[in-house]
Amino acid sequence: MRRIRTSKLTAINLAICAFNRLFGDPKQATIIPGTYTMARNFKSETYFPGMEIDYNGMTVLMGTYIKRRKTVTGSDSDYDYAYITDGTVVITEGDEEGTFNFTVDCTTDRGHKVTGTAKNIKFNIVDVSDDKEKYVESNLDRDVQLNLDYIKKARVYFLGNQNGVNIFTVDLGSPSGKDGDEGDLLRMEFQTKPGTAYLPSGTYELMENDHLWTNLYAPYKMTRGYFDNVGGRTGTRYEHFEKGRYCVVDSFAFVYSGRVGVEQLANEEYKFTIELADGKGYQIKGEWSGPVELNYDLSTGLDKVSGDEAATVKLVGNTLLVEGAAKGERLAVYTVGGQHVLAADATQPVDVSSLHSGVYVVRTSNGVITKIVKR
């Protein structure tokens, strides 16, 4: 065991590359107390291990490392150093406001111990963030650890075939309050191969572009958050009910990046492992497992979305027609985000003049599913 101490003839520097939550306002940025452990995933309360890179022929130290001046010569090159690759760094608040205490118990890449304490340390915080503001549909100011325990079942909607893939929407929590009016809400929009009747297991990554109609649609992708045809937030998006008020949202965010692990435990029971982020970079994480309610008819064999059956639904001006509809057949019209906007008798012409321009999904009670574009 080796304890490194300072003396009048040697100077020791400890560089800690630590990660914690983001700050919406850089002026509020500060050091966050906690116990930091080594990791390479940039998660909160972790520090990045020491390493070196070659930059134009020069060796540059990065991450977390300790550096010791060997002699006092005035030359910054007269030092030795070691990379810290394991252990903990504990940060607590100091005795005075704006100061911090450090307890270091770490190990270098060669197995040497680096331990020690520092008390009431004050830092000059330098803002090197990008000052260019960009519009992001989110009012989050910190990371979100999802609380989904109140949700007894998820709801799955099939939105038809779009850009060559099947689209499924999964709601964890009901925006209309079916599961209660307090807690987190998460809508996820998944893309799968055509013909899939259930949402397949796998890891789904967010699309690399936030435009709704692009060639980036592909199986095992997720659609970013977007506004539907009536101005509501949909796609993959997060919301939170304000406590004490019925179905009033106080926090919201379009999801822009990340992934969701989907595991089909049984035909109608799933596990979702959620690692997402909004446009500011705030993390939205959590896990939920349980039964799902399928809001579509499996017996239709969802690969029938295209072809002759789908072509029986026509939009002529502001009138929706279902050619060959059976007696008693009904139809329902949804936005591409899954919002139910109209229900009618499929055997009669249906006036859709009240709907805004945009793309809609039409589903009949006999299993005809297709997409229409109202101009």
C-alpha positions in Angstrom: 0.0 0.0 0.0 1.3 3.4 -0.9 0.0 6.7 0.4 1.1 9.7 -1.7 1.7 12.9 0.4 2.8 16.3 -0.5 6.0 18.0 0.7 7.8 21.3 0.2 9.8 19.9 -2.7 7.1 17.9 -4.5 3.7 19.0 -5.8 0.9 16.5 -6.5 -2.1 17.1 -8.7 -5.2 14.9 -8.9 -7.4 15.3 -11.9 -10.9 13.8 -11.6 -13.0 13.5 -14.7 -16.4 13.1 -13.1 -19.9 12.9 -14.5 -23.3 13.9 -13.0 -26.5 15.5 -14.1 -26.8 18.2 -16.7 -27.6 21.9 -16.0 -30.2 23.7 -18.1 -28.5 27.0 -17.1 -24.7 26.9 -17.2 -24.6 29.6 -14.6 -26.0 27.1 -12.1 -23.4 24.4 -12.8 -21.6 23.2 -9.7 -20.0 20.0 -8.3 -22.6 17.5 -7.1 -21.8 15.6 -3.8 -21.9 11.8 -4.0 -19.9 8.6 -4.3 -18.3 8.3 -7.7 -17.2 5.0 -9.1 -15.2 4.2 -12.2 -17.1 3.6 -15.5 -16.7 4.3 -19.2 -20.5 4.9 -19.8 -20.6 8.6 -18.8 -23.4 7.9 -16.3 -24.2 10.0 -13.3 -21.9 9.6 -10.2 -19.1 8.0 -12.2 -15.6 9.0 -13.1 -13.7 8.2 -16.3 -10.5 6.2 -15.8 -7.1 7.7 -16.8 -5.7 7.3 -20.3 -3.5 9.0 -22.8 -3.9 9.9 -26.4 -1.5 10.9 -29.1 -2.2 14.4 -30.3 0.0 15.6 -33.2 3.0 13.7 -31.7 2.3 14.9 -28.2 1.2 12.6 -25.3 -2.0 14.1 -23.7 -3.3 12.9 -20.4 -7.1 12.4 -20.1 -9.6 11.1 -17.6 -8.7 10.6 -13.9 -5.0 10.5 -13.0 -2.5 11.6 -10.5 0.6 13.7 -11.4 3.7 14.3 -9.3 6.3 17.0 -9.9 9.7 15.3 -9.5 11.9 18.4 -9.1 11.1 22.1 -8.8 12.7 23.3 -12.1 9.9 25.4 -13.5 9.4 22.9 -16.4 6.1 21.3 -16.6 7.7 18.2 -18.3 9.6 17.2 -15.2 6.9 15.0 -13.6 5.7 11.4 -13.3 2.0 10.3 -13.4 -0.3 7.3 -12.9 -3.7 6.4 -14.3 -6.5 5.8 -11.8 -8.6 2.9 -13.0 -10.6 1.7 -9.9 -11.9 2.8 -6.6 -14.2 5.5 -5.2 -14.1 9.3 -4.9 -16.5 10.6 -2.2 -17.5 14.2 -2.5 -19.4 16.0 0.4 -20.2 19.7 1.0 -17.6 21.6 2.9 -18.0 23.8 6.0 -18.5 26.9 3.9 -20.9 27.5 1.1 -19.3 26.7 -2.3 -16.6 24.4 -0.8 -16.3 20.6 -1.0 -14.6 17.8 0.8 -12.9 14.9 -1.0 -12.1 11.3 0.2 -10.1 9.4 -2.4 -9.7 5.6 -2.2 -8.5 4.5 -5.6 -6.1 2.2 -7.4 -3.8 2.9 -10.4 -3.5 0.8 -13.5 -0.3 -0.8 -11.9 -2.0 -1.7 -8.7 -0.7 1.2 -6.5 -3.1 2.8 -4.0 -4.0 6.4 -4.1 -5.7 7.5 -0.9 -6.2 10.8 0.9 -8.6 13.5 1.9 -9.0 17.2 1.1 -11.3 19.6 3.0 -13.1 22.8 2.2 -11.8 23.0 -1.4 -13.2 25.9 -3.5 -13.2 25.7 -7.3 -13.3 28.2 -10.1 -15.9 26.8 -12.5 -15.2 27.6 -16.1 -18.1 27.4 -18.6 -17.0 25.9 -21.9 -20.4 24.8 -23.1 -21.9 25.6 -26.4 -23.7 28.9 -26.2 -25.8 28.3 -29.3 -29.3 27.8 -28.2 -31.5 25.3 -30.1 -35.2 24.6 -29.8 -35.9 21.5 -27.9 -39.4 20.3 -27.0 -38.7 19.7 -23.3 -39.0 21.5 -20.0 -36.8 19.0 -18.1 -34.1 20.5 -15.9 -32.6 17.2 -14.6 -32.5 13.5 -15.3 -35.6 11.4 -14.8 -35.7 8.1 -13.0 -39.1 6.7 -14.1 -41.6 5.8 -11.5 -43.9 3.3 -13.3 -44.9 1.1 -10.4 -48.5 2.4 -10.4 -49.0 1.0 -14.0 -50.7 -2.4 -13.9 -50.8 -2.9 -17.7 -49.4 -1.3 -20.8 -51.4 -0.6 -23.9 -50.2 -1.5 -27.4 -51.6 0.1 -30.6 -50.9 -1.0 -34.2 -50.7 2.1 -36.5 -50.3 0.2 -39.8 -47.5 0.0 -42.3 -45.5 3.2 -42.8 -42.5 3.6 -45.1 -42.1 -0.2 -45.4 -42.3 -1.1 -41.7 -45.0 -1.9 -39.2 -45.5 0.7 -36.5 -46.5 -0.2 -32.9 -47.1 2.4 -30.2 -46.8 1.3 -26.5 -48.2 3.5 -23.7 -46.8 3.1 -20.2 -49.5 5.0 -18.3 -52.6 6.5 -19.8 -52.7 10.2 -20.8 -56.5 10.1 -20.2 -56.0 8.9 -16.6 -57.1 5.3 -16.9 -54.2 4.3 -14.6 -54.5 7.2 -12.2 -53.6 10.9 -12.5 -50.3 11.0 -10.7 -47.0 9.6 -12.0 -44.8 9.3 -15.1 -46.1 8.6 -18.6 -44.1 7.2 -21.5 -45.2 6.7 -25.0 -42.8 4.6 -27.3 -43.2 4.2 -31.0 -41.5 1.1 -32.4 -40.7 0.0 -36.0 -40.8 -3.7 -36.9 -40.7 -5.9 -40.0 -43.9 -6.0 -42.0 -46.3 -8.8 -41.0 -45.4 -9.0 -37.3 -48.4 -9.6 -35.1 -46.6 -8.9 -31.8 -43.9 -6.4 -30.9 -40.8 -8.6 -31.3 -38.1 -8.8 -28.6 -34.9 -6.9 -29.2 -33.1 -3.6 -28.7 -34.7 -0.7 -30.5 -32.6 2.5 -31.2 -34.0 6.0 -31.8 -33.9 7.2 -35.3 -31.0 9.5 -36.2 -33.3 12.1 -37.7 -36.4 13.8 -36.2 -38.3 14.3 -39.5 -41.3 12.0 -39.6 -41.0 11.0 -43.2 -37.5 9.9 -44.0 -35.8 6.8 -45.4 -34.4 6.1 -41.9 -37.4 4.0 -41.1 -36.1 0.4 -40.4 -36.9 -2.6 -38.2 -35.6 -2.2 -34.6 -35.8 1.6 -34.8 -37.9 4.0 -32.8 -39.6 7.2 -34.0 -38.5 10.4 -32.3 -41.1 12.6 -30.6 -43.2 14.8 -32.9 -46.5 16.7 -33.0 -49.5 14.9 -34.4 -52.1 16.4 -36.7 -54.1 18.1 -33.9 -51.0 19.5 -32.1 -50.5 16.9 -29.5 -47.1 15.4 -28.4 -46.7 11.9 -29.7 -44.0 9.5 -31.0 -41.6 8.6 -28.3 -42.2 11.1 -25.6 -42.2 11.5 -21.8 -44.8 13.4 -19.7 -45.5 13.6 -15.9 -48.9 14.3 -14.3 -48.8 17.3 -11.9 -49.6 16.1 -8.4 -53.1 17.0 -7.1 -54.6 17.9 -10.5 -56.5 15.7 -12.8 -54.6 14.8 -15.9 -52.6 18.0 -16.0 -49.0 17.6 -17.2 -46.2 19.6 -15.5 -43.2 18.0 -17.2 -42.7 16.9 -20.8 -40.1 16.0 -23.3 -39.7 14.6 -26.8 -37.2 11.8 -26.8 -34.4 12.3 -29.3 -31.9 9.6 -28.5 -31.3 6.3 -26.7 -32.6 2.8 -26.8 -35.3 0.5 -25.3 -34.8 -3.2 -24.6 -38.0 -5.2 -25.3 -38.4 -8.7 -24.0 -41.5 -10.7 -24.8 -42.1 -12.8 -21.7 -45.3 -14.3 -23.0 -47.6 -13.5 -25.9 -49.2 -10.6 -24.0 -46.6 -9.9 -21.3 -43.5 -7.8 -21.8 -40.5 -6.3 -20.1 -39.2 -2.8 -21.2 -35.7 -1.6 -20.2 -35.6 2.1 -20.9 -32.5 4.2 -21.5 -33.6 7.4 -23.3 -32.7 11.1 -23.4 -34.3 14.4 -24.5 -32.8 16.9 -26.8 -30.9 18.6 -24.0 -29.3 15.3 -23.0 -31.3 14.7 -19.8 -31.6 11.0 -19.2 -35.0 9.2 -18.9 -34.4 5.8 -17.5 -36.4 3.0 -15.9 -37.9 -0.4 -16.2 -41.4 -1.9 -16.4 -42.7 -5.4 -16.8 -46.2 -6.8 -16.9 -49.2 -7.6 -19.1 -50.1 -5.5 -22.1 -53.5 -4.8 -23.6 -53.5 -5.3 -27.4 -55.7 -2.7 -29.0 -55.8 -4.4 -32.4 -57.1 -7.7 -33.8 -54.4 -10.4 -34.1 -56.7 -12.5 -36.3 -56.3 -10.1 -39.2 -52.7 -11.1 -39.8 -51.2 -7.7 -39.8 -49.4 -8.3 -43.1 -52.7 -7.5 -44.8 -52.2 -3.8 -44.3 -51.3 -3.5 -48.0 -52.9 -5.0 -51.1 -56.5 -5.3 -52.2 -58.1 -5.2 -48.7 -56.4 -2.0 -47.7 -57.4 -0.5 -51.1 -61.1 -0.9 -50.2 -60.8 2.2 -48.0 -60.9 5.4 -50.1 -60.9 9.1 -49.4 -62.9 11.2 -51.9 -62.6 14.9 -51.1 -63.9 15.1 -47.5 -65.8 11.8 -47.6 -64.4 8.4 -46.4 -65.7 5.4 -48.2 -65.3 1.6 -47.4 -66.2 -0.3 -50.5 -67.8 -3.7 -49.8 -68.3 -3.1 -46.1 -70.4 -5.8 -44.4 -73.6 -5.1 -42.6 -72.9 -3.7 -39.1 -69.2 -3.1 -39.8 -67.7 -0.1 -38.0 -64.6 2.0 -38.6 -62.3 4.0 -36.4 -59.9 6.8 -37.4 -56.6 7.5 -35.6 -53.8 10.0 -35.9 -50.4 8.5 -36.6 -49.7 9.0 -32.9 -52.6 6.6 -31.9 -55.1 9.3 -30.9 -58.7 8.1 -31.6 -60.4 11.0 -33.5 -63.5 9.5 -35.2 -65.8 6.5 -35.1 -68.6 5.7 -37.6 -70.7 3.2 -39.5 -68.4 1.8 -42.2 -71.4 1.0 -44.6 -72.2 4.7 -45.0 -70.1 7.6 -46.4 -68.3 9.3 -43.5 -67.8 13.1 -43.5 -64.2 13.8 -42.3 -64.2 17.6 -43.0 -63.7 18.3 -39.3 -60.3 16.6 -39.4 -57.1 18.7 -39.9 -54.9 18.0 -42.9 -52.5 15.2 -42.3 -52.0 11.5 -42.2 -54.5 9.2 -40.5 -54.8 5.4 -39.9 -58.2 3.8 -40.6 -59.2 0.5 -39.0 -62.5 -1.3 -39.5 -64.0 -3.9 -37.3 -63.5 -6.6 -40.0 -59.7 -6.1 -39.9 -59.1 -3.7 -42.8 -56.2 -1.3 -41.8 -54.8 1.4 -44.1 -53.4 4.9 -44.1 -55.1 8.0 -45.7 -53.7 11.4 -46.4 -56.2 14.3 -45.9 -55.2 17.5 -47.7 
